[in-house]
Amino acid sequence: MEDSVPPPASESRQSSLGYLVVFPIDVFIVYILALHVSGSLVSRWFAWIAPLLQISNHARPGDWYLQHLEWVTIVPALVAGYINVGRFLPATVGRPINENRSSSAAVWVWSVPTLILIYKMLQYHPPSSVLFDNSMSAFRYFEIQPVMPTFATLFTTDVVRVADQMMVTAPFYAGIAYSLGALFARHQILVKLFSFEKPEETTSSDNSEGI
């Protein structure tokens, strides 16, 4: 009598449900990294680390943040995607993230901020104000503006553009980096790069000893 093999429908359903749980959590993490963590790291650098290391910087923290928006957004998100920061959340949330990591949810996180960026670019209309370049394309509009608006420059700075950079462009960078980090973790890129073992030589030496 042949053993009956249970259909994998339940496992597939469980995996799909896990994916639906994990994916929005990963998206939430990406936006937290882009909207809060990156700016907080810059503030901590200027408030604590730079004075401790006696590093002088004449740029304001807000301007420095915008001028280095790509790196201060990409690097934390890349690290977070690689180490799977979701597993450090409370057990009710972190457990499904850790168990369903193989479902590739984090690898596709980039799609959400990318779709939002594309939507904003399609909805973009050049400003009609004489203070700004009305011939600017949507691609140039989402280029990084390196100066943070202040009360003194409120009427001469495109505040909406800076807000879009922080709310749309930064999550786009973070989403790409987070997904790349998860992809690197899946393929164990760091292990392969920093592994000093030579499996071929080890195998050949074992074969020679056997002879």
SERO-4910 file (N, C-alpha, C, O; in steps of 0.05 Angstrom, whole numbers):
BEGIN
 pado doro    nc1    nc2    nc3   cac1   cac2   cac3    cc1    cc2    cc3    oc1    oc2    oc3
  Met    A     17    -24      0      0      0      0     18     25      0     35     28     17
  Glu    A     14     43    -19     30     67    -21     22     87      0     -1     91      6
  Asp    A     43    100     10     38    122     30     26    146     15     36    154     -5
  Ser    A      5    156     27     -8    179     15      8    204     23     13    209     47
  Val    A     14    220      3     29    245      8      9    268      9     -6    272    -10
  Pro    A      8    282     32    -11    304     34     -5    326     14     19    332      9
  Pro    A    -25    338      3    -20    359    -16     -7    383     -3    -12    389     20
  Pro    A     10    397    -18     25    420     -6      8    445     -6     19    467     -3
  Ala    A    -18    443     -9    -35    467    -11    -34    483     15    -33    507     14
  Ser    A    -34    469     38    -34    483     63     -8    498     67     -8    521     76
  Glu    A     15    486     59     41    499     62     42    523     43     52    544     51
  Ser    A     31    520     19     31    542      0     14    565     10     21    589      7
  Arg    A     -9    558     22    -27    579     32    -14    593     56    -16    618     58
  Gln    A      0    578     72     13    590     95     36    609     86     40    630     98
  Ser    A     50    600     65     72    617     55     61    642     43     73    664     46
  Ser    A     38    640     29     26    664     17     16    684     39     20    708     36
  Leu    A      4    673     60     -5    690     82     19    703     95     18    726    103
  Gly    A     41    687     99     65    698    111     76    721     94     86    741    105
  Tyr    A     75    717     68     85    738     50     68    764     52     79    786     53
  Leu    A     42    760     54     24    784     57     29    798     83     24    822     85
  Val    A     38    783    104     43    796    130     70    810    129     73    832    139
  Val    A     90    796    117    118    806    118    122    830    100    136    849    107
  Phe    A    110    829     76    116    850     56    109    878     66    126    896     64
  Pro    A     85    883     76     79    911     86     97    919    110    102    942    113
  Ile    A    105    899    126    123    906    148    150    915    137    161    934    147
  Asp    A    160    901    117    185    909    105    183    936     92    202    952     94
  Val    A    161    942     79    156    968     67    156    989     89    168   1011     86
  Phe    A    143    984    111    142   1002    134    170   1007    144    177   1030    151
  Ile    A    187    987    146    214    990    156    230   1008    137    245   1025    146
  Val    A    226   1004    111    240   1021     91    233   1050     95    251   1067     94
  Tyr    A    208   1056     99    200   1084    102    209   1096    129    216   1119    131
  Ile    A    210   1079    149    221   1088    175    251   1095    172    260   1115    182
  Leu    A    265   1078    157    294   1083    152    298   1109    137    315   1125    144
  Ala    A    282   1113    116    285   1136     99    277   1162    112    290   1183    110
  Leu    A    254   1161    127    242   1186    137    252   1193    165    250   1217    173
  His    A    263   1174    180    270   1180    207    299   1172    214    314   1188    226
  Val    A    307   1148    207    333   1138    216    355   1153    203    375   1161    217
  Ser    A    354   1159    177    375   1173    164    380   1201    175    402   1208    181
  Gly    A    358   1216    178    361   1242    190    370   1242    219    385   1259    227
  Ser    A    361   1221    234    370   1218    261    400   1212    263    414   1222    280
  Leu    A    410   1196    244    439   1190    244    455   1215    238    476   1219    250
  Val    A    445   1232    220    459   1257    214    459   1275    238    480   1287    244
  Ser    A    437   1277    252    435   1294    276    454   1284    297    468   1300    310
  Arg    A    455   1257    302    473   1246    322    502   1251    314    519   1255    332
  Trp    A    508   1250    288    536   1255    279    544   1283    286    566   1287    297
  Phe    A    527   1303    280    535   1330    286    534   1337    315    550   1353    325
  Ala    A    517   1324    330    514   1330    359    534   1316    376    544   1327    396
  Trp    A    542   1291    369    558   1275    387    585   1268    374    606   1274    385
  Ile    A    584   1255    351    609   1243    340    628   1264    330    652   1263    336
  Ala    A    618   1282    314    636   1303    302    651   1319    324    675   1323    321
  Pro    A    637   1329    345    652   1343    366    671   1325    381    693   1334    388
  Leu    A    664   1300    385    682   1282    399    707   1277    383    729   1275    394
  Leu    A    705   1275    356    728   1270    339    741   1296    330    760   1296    315
  Gln    A    730   1319    340    740   1346    333    740   1350    303    759   1360    291
  Ile    A    718   1342    290    714   1346    262    697   1371    258    674   1373    267
  Ser    A    708   1391    244    693   1416    239    680   1414    212    691   1406    192
  Asn    A    655   1423    212    639   1423    187    622   1448    187    606   1453    205
  His    A    626   1465    167    612   1490    166    584   1488    155    568   1507    157
  Ala    A    577   1465    144    550   1462    133    530   1456    155    537   1443    175
  Arg    A    507   1466    152    486   1461    171    478   1431    169    480   1420    147
  Pro    A    468   1419    191    461   1390    189    440   1385    168    441   1364    154
  Gly    A    420   1403    165    400   1398    144    411   1399    116    404   1383     99
  Asp    A    429   1418    111    442   1420     85    460   1396     80    460   1385     58
  Trp    A    475   1388    101    492   1365     97    476   1340     91    484   1323     76
  Tyr    A    453   1337    104    435   1315    100    426   1314     71    427   1293     58
  Leu    A    417   1336     60    408   1337     32    431   1332     13    428   1319     -7
  Gln    A    455   1344     19    478   1341      1    488   1312      0    501   1304    -20
  His    A    482   1297     21    491   1269     22    467   1250     25    469   1229     37
  Leu    A    445   1258     13    420   1243     17    422   1215      7    411   1196     19
  Glu    A    436   1211    -16    439   1184    -27    452   1165     -7    442   1143     -1
  Trp    A    476   1174      3    491   1156     20    479   1152     47    478   1129     57
  Val    A    469   1173     60    457   1170     86    431   1155     85    421   1146    106
  Thr    A    420   1151     62    395   1135     59    402   1107     50    390   1088     61
  Ile    A    421   1104     32    427   1078     20    441   1060     40    434   1037     43
  Val    A    461   1071     54    478   1054     71    462   1041     94    464   1017     98
  Pro    A    447   1057    110    431   1044    132    411   1024    121    407   1003    133
  Ala    A    398   1030     99    378   1011     88    391    986     77    380    964     80
  Leu    A    415    989     66    429    965     56    437    947     79    434    922     77
  Val    A    447    958    100    454    943    124    429    930    137    430    907    144
  Ala    A    408    945    139    383    935    151    371    912    134    362    893    146
  Gly    A    372    914    108    362    893     91    379    868     93    369    845     92
  Tyr    A    405    871     97    423    848     98    420    833    125    419    809    125
  Ile    A    418    848    147    417    834    173    389    827    181    384    814    202
  Asn    A    369    835    165    341    829    171    333    841    198    328    826    217
  Val    A    331    867    199    324    881    224    296    874    234    290    878    258
  Gly    A    279    863    217    252    856    226    252    835    247    233    833    263
  Arg    A    273    818    248    273    797    269    278    808    297    273    794    317
  Phe    A    286    834    299    290    846    325    265    860    335    265    870    358
  Leu    A    244    860    319    219    870    328    206    852    349    216    829    352
  Pro    A    185    860    363    172    842    382    164    816    369    160    814    345
  Ala    A    162    795    385    159    767    375    135    765    357    136    750    337
  Thr    A    113    779    363     89    776    347     93    786    318     79    777    300
  Val    A    112    804    315    117    815    288    143    803    277    144    796    254
  Gly    A    164    802    294    190    793    285    190    764    277    205    756    259
  Arg    A    175    747    290    175    718    284    166    712    256    180    698    241
  Pro    A    142    723    247    135    717    219    155    728    199    158    716    177
  Ile    A    168    751    205    188    761    187    211    742    184    221    736    162
  Asn    A    221    732    207    243    714    207    236    687    194    253    676    179
  Glu    A    212    677    199    204    651    188    199    653    158    203    633    144
  Asn    A    190    675    148    182    678    120    202    694    104    196    705     83
  Arg    A    227    696    115    247    711    100    252    699     73    258    714     54
  Ser    A    250    673     70    255    660     44    234    665     24    237    658      1
  Ser    A    212    678     32    190    683     14    196    707     -5    179    714    -22
  Ser    A    219    718     -2    228    740    -20    213    765    -18    213    782    -36
  Ala    A    199    769      5    184    794      8    202    818      7    196    838     -6
  Ala    A    224    817     22    242    840     24    255    846     -3    262    869     -8
  Val    A    258    826    -20    271    831    -46    254    848    -64    264    862    -82
  Trp    A    228    848    -59    209    863    -76    199    889    -63    181    902    -73
  Val    A    211    897    -41    203    921    -27    207    946    -44    192    965    -42
  Trp    A    228    945    -61    235    968    -78    211    976    -96    210    999   -104
  Ser    A    193    958   -102    172    964   -121    153    985   -111    143   1001   -127
  Val    A    148    986    -85    128   1005    -74    139   1034    -76    125   1050    -89
  Pro    A    162   1041    -65    172   1069    -69    178   1076    -98    176   1099   -105
  Thr    A    184   1056   -114    189   1061   -142    164   1069   -157    163   1087   -173
  Leu    A    142   1054   -151    116   1061   -163    107   1089   -154     95   1104   -169
  Ile    A    112   1095   -129    104   1121   -119    120   1143   -133    109   1164   -140
  Leu    A    146   1138   -136    163   1158   -150    153   1162   -179    152   1184   -189
  Ile    A    147   1140   -193    138   1142   -221    111   1157   -222    107   1173   -239
  Tyr    A     94   1151   -203     68   1165   -202     72   1195   -198     59   1211   -212
  Lys    A     90   1203   -179     95   1231   -174    107   1244   -199    101   1268   -205
  Met    A    124   1230   -213    136   1241   -237    115   1245   -259    116   1265   -274
  Leu    A     96   1226   -261     75   1229   -282     56   1251   -275     44   1264   -292
  Gln    A     53   1257   -249     35   1278   -240     48   1305   -239     35   1325   -233
  Tyr    A     74   1306   -244     89   1331   -242     81   1351   -263     78   1344   -287
  His    A     78   1376   -255     74   1398   -274     93   1420   -266     97   1427   -243
  Pro    A    107   1431   -286    127   1453   -280    114   1476   -265     91   1483   -271
  Pro    A    127   1487   -245    116   1510   -230    112   1534   -248    127   1539   -266
  Ser    A     91   1549   -242     85   1572   -258     97   1598   -245     95   1619   -257
  Ser    A    108   1595   -222    120   1618   -209    145   1627   -223    160   1611   -233
  Val    A    149   1654   -223    173   1665   -236    198   1660   -219    221   1664   -229
  Leu    A    195   1651   -194    218   1646   -177    232   1620   -184    255   1616   -177
  Phe    A    219   1602   -199    230   1576   -205    231   1572   -235    216   1584   -250
  Asp    A    248   1553   -243    252   1547   -271    227   1531   -281    223   1509   -272
  Asn    A    211   1544   -298    187   1530   -307    191   1511   -330    172   1499   -340
  Ser    A    217   1509   -338    223   1489   -360    235   1464   -348    244   1447   -364
  Met    A    235   1461   -322    248   1438   -309    231   1413   -315    207   1413   -312
  Ser    A    245   1391   -323    232   1366   -328    227   1351   -302    237   1359   -281
  Ala    A    210   1330   -304    205   1314   -280    229   1300   -269    232   1297   -245
  Phe    A    247   1292   -287    272   1279   -278    290   1298   -263    301   1291   -242
  Arg    A    292   1322   -273    309   1342   -259    295   1352   -233    309   1359   -214
  Tyr    A    269   1351   -233    255   1360   -209    262   1343   -185    264   1353   -162
  Phe    A    266   1317   -189    271   1299   -167    301   1296   -162    309   1278   -147
  Glu    A    318   1312   -175    346   1313   -168    348   1327   -141    331   1342   -132
  Ile    A    370   1320   -127    373   1330   -100    378   1360    -99    397   1370   -112
  Gln    A    362   1374    -83    367   1402    -78    383   1404    -53    374   1395    -32
  Pro    A    407   1416    -54    426   1413    -31    422   1433     -8    438   1432     11
  Val    A    402   1449     -9    398   1469     12    371   1466     25    351   1465     12
  Met    A    371   1463     52    346   1460     66    333   1488     70    347   1507     78
  Pro    A    307   1490     65    294   1516     68    294   1525     97    293   1509    115
  Thr    A    296   1551    101    294   1563    127    273   1585    126    262   1591    104
  Phe    A    267   1597    148    248   1619    149    257   1643    132    241   1657    119
  Ala    A    284   1647    131    295   1669    116    293   1664     86    290   1683     70
  Thr    A    294   1639     78    293   1632     49    267   1618     41    266   1604     21
  Leu    A    247   1622     57    222   1607     53    209   1614     26    197   1597     14
  Phe    A    211   1639     18    198   1648     -6    216   1646    -31    207   1653    -53
  Thr    A    241   1639    -27    259   1636    -50    269   1608    -54    286   1602    -71
  Thr    A    258   1589    -38    266   1561    -40    241   1545    -46    219   1550    -36
  Asp    A    245   1525    -63    222   1507    -71    218   1487    -48    230   1465    -48
  Val    A    201   1494    -29    197   1478     -5    184   1451    -13    191   1430     -2
  Val    A    166   1452    -32    152   1427    -41    172   1408    -53    170   1384    -49
  Arg    A    191   1418    -68    211   1401    -80    228   1387    -59    234   1363    -62
  Val    A    236   1402    -39    252   1390    -18    236   1369     -3    246   1347      4
  Ala    A    211   1375      2    193   1355     15    191   1330     -2    191   1307      9
  Asp    A    188   1333    -28    186   1309    -45    212   1293    -45    212   1269    -46
  Gln    A    235   1307    -43    260   1293    -41    262   1276    -16    272   1253    -17
  Met    A    252   1286      6    253   1272     31    231   1250     33    236   1230     45
  Met    A    208   1255     21    185   1237     24    183   1217      1    170   1196      5
  Val    A    194   1223    -22    191   1206    -46    218   1195    -55    222   1171    -58
  Thr    A    238   1213    -60    263   1204    -70    279   1188    -50    290   1167    -57
  Ala    A    280   1197    -25    295   1182     -4    284   1154      0    300   1135      1
  Pro    A    257   1150      3    247   1122      4    253   1105    -20    257   1081    -18
  Phe    A    255   1118    -44    262   1103    -68    291   1092    -65    295   1068    -70
  Tyr    A    310   1109    -56    337   1099    -51    337   1077    -30    351   1057    -33
  Ala    A    322   1082     -8    322   1063     14    310   1036      5    319   1015     13
  Gly    A    289   1037    -11    276   1012    -21    295    996    -38    297    972    -35
  Ile    A    309   1009    -56    328    995    -73    350    982    -56    357    959    -60
  Ala    A    361    998    -37    383    988    -20    374    965     -2    388    946      1
  Tyr    A    350    968      9    339    947     27    335    921     12    342    899     22
  Ser    A    325    922    -12    321    898    -28    348    886    -36    351    861    -36
  Leu    A    367    903    -43    394    892    -50    406    879    -26    419    858    -28
  Gly    A    402    891     -2    413    879     22    401    851     27    415    833     35
  Ala    A    375    849     24    362    823     27    372    803      6    375    779     12
  Leu    A    376    812    -18    386    795    -39    414    786    -33    421    763    -38
  Phe    A    431    804    -24    458    797    -16    458    776      7    475    758      7
  Ala    A    440    780     26    438    761     48    430    734     39    440    713     48
  Arg    A    411    733     20    402    707     10    425    691     -3    427    667      0
  His    A    442    705    -18    464    692    -32    490    693    -15    511    684    -25
  Gln    A    488    703     10    511    703     28    535    716     16    557    705     15
  Ile    A    531    740      6    552    754     -8    577    760     10    599    755      1
  Leu    A    572    769     34    594    774     52    610    749     59    634    750     61
  Val    A    595    727     63    609    702     69    627    694     46    649    685     50
  Lys    A    617    697     21    633    690     -2    656    709     -7    677    700    -16
  Leu    A    652    734     -1    673    754     -5    696    751     15    719    754      8
  Phe    A    689    746     40    709    745     61    715    717     71    728    714     92
  Ser    A    707    697     56    714    670     63    742    663     52    747    667     29
  Phe    A    759    653     70    786    646     62    790    617     57    813    607     52
  Glu    A    769    602     57    771    573     52    773    568     22    761    583      6
  Lys    A    787    548     14    790    540    -13    781    512    -17    796    493    -14
  Pro    A    755    509    -22    743    482    -23    756    464    -43    757    440    -39
  Glu    A    765    475    -66    776    458    -87    802    445    -78    807    422    -82
  Glu    A    819    462    -65    845    452    -55    840    432    -33    855    411    -31
  Thr    A    821    437    -16    815    419      6    806    392     -5    814    371      5
  Thr    A    789    392    -25    779    368    -37    801    352    -50    802    328    -48
  Ser    A    818    366    -64    840    352    -78    860    340    -59    870    318    -63
  Ser    A    865    354    -36    884    344    -16    872    319     -3    886    301      3
  Asp    A    845    319      2    833    296     15    834    272     -4    838    250      5
  Asn    A    830    277    -30    832    255    -49    860    243    -51    864    219    -53
  Ser    A    881    261    -49    908    251    -50    915    235    -26    930    215    -28
  Glu    A    904    243     -2    910    227     22    897    200     21    907    180     31
  Gly    A    873    199      8    859    174      6    874    154    -12    874    130     -7
  Ile    A    888    165    -32    904    147    -50    929    138    -36    944    123    -47
***
